[in-house]
């Protein structure tokens, strides 16, 4: 809400890049520390960043718009959801597909590298570092491009790029080619994701912009939570072929994300400071 409309895409990419940045740091810790501290040490190390919550809560101010509107009466959240039922359903399905795309290309990929390709822990960690660098680049660049070419167009192109990378990403056998495939894959996957914070907030009903994006994202995440189990089951049913399970998940999710986005709505440059639902529906 506080970001100038012309910079929303760029800031969206920067915000989304926080996820692969954390993943990159975790991969670096895995590559260098796991052989020495084991999974228990990794678990304790991973808990440390949670302490940042205390700093954020104490020192980061509320947005100016929230502070100005805090004393005003708001419609009940459930009423907002009922009046925007179609949007809620669309965003929920879109976020489910998006989460299948991200988790489907990340969660079991280290398992694939170690179990099916036989890479040791440090090598798996370094591959993860490389593909998270790609994820950071993809998110920031695609966020910036969405300001010029539109949210839907950039998400759709990035999702379709996933399809072209699948053979290299899932079928390579050497560490170098696997790292290259994973690097390009996450440029595409997190490139599409880099547009999501701006796109989802711009589509949100003004009276529920603080709750709507998080609700549909987390419900989509919940519905996609079966991803790892499904992929592992498919791999087991085909003789431990994780490459097959990864390729099918990534391909189907990318197609669904591209289709839903291309034929959905866009509200780029909408006034986030108080645009009415009727006006938003006409954008």
C-alpha positions, 0 to 999 in steps of 0.5 A: 500500500505504501509502495508507488504503483510504478514500483510494485512489481520490483518490490514484489520480486524483492519480497518474494526473493526472501523465500529463496534467500532463506532457502539458500542460507539453509542449503549453505548450512547443509552443505557445510555444517550437516556432516558435522552437526547432523539433523539435530544441529540443523534443527536448532540452527533453523530455529534461530531466525525466528527470533527476528520476529521479536525485533520486527514486532518491536521496531517495524511500524505499521503502514501509514494507510493502516494507521490512518484507517485503523479507527474506521469501521470495517465490514465483517470479513465473512461478508467481504468473502461472500460478496467476492465468492468468485474471486475467492474461488479463483485465487484459492485454485490459483494459489493451490496450483502455484504451491504445487509448482513451487513445492513440486520442484523443490521439496523432493529434489534433494531426495532425487539428487541423493537417492536417484542420482547418488550425490553426497550431502555437500554436493546436494547442498551446493546444487541447492545453493545454485538453484536458489540463486536462480530463484532470487534472480528469477523473482526479482527480474520477473517482478520488474518485467511485470511492471512493463508487460503486465502481471498475467503475461509475465506469470504465464511466460515464466510458467511455460518456460518451466515446460522447456526446462523439465528434460534438463532438470529431471533427466540429467545425470552429472552434477553440473548439468543437474545444477544447470537444470535446477538453476534454470527451473527455479528462475522460471518457477520463482520468476512466476512467483515473484509477481504473486505478491503484487498481483494478489494484493492488487486483486484483493478486495480493499476491505480485506487486503490484510487478510485475503492474500494470506488466507488464499495463499495458506489455503492453497498451500494446505491443499497442495500439502499432499505434494511430497506424499504424492510424488514419493508414491508415484516414484515408489510405484515406478521403481524409485523413479523420482525424475518421473514424479518430479517431471509430471508434477512440474509440467501439470502445475505449470500448465494449470498456473499458465492457463488460470493466470492468462484467462484470469483478471489483472489489476495492475496499477490499481489504487491500493489506498481505497478503490471500491470493489465495483471499480476493481471488478471493472479493471 
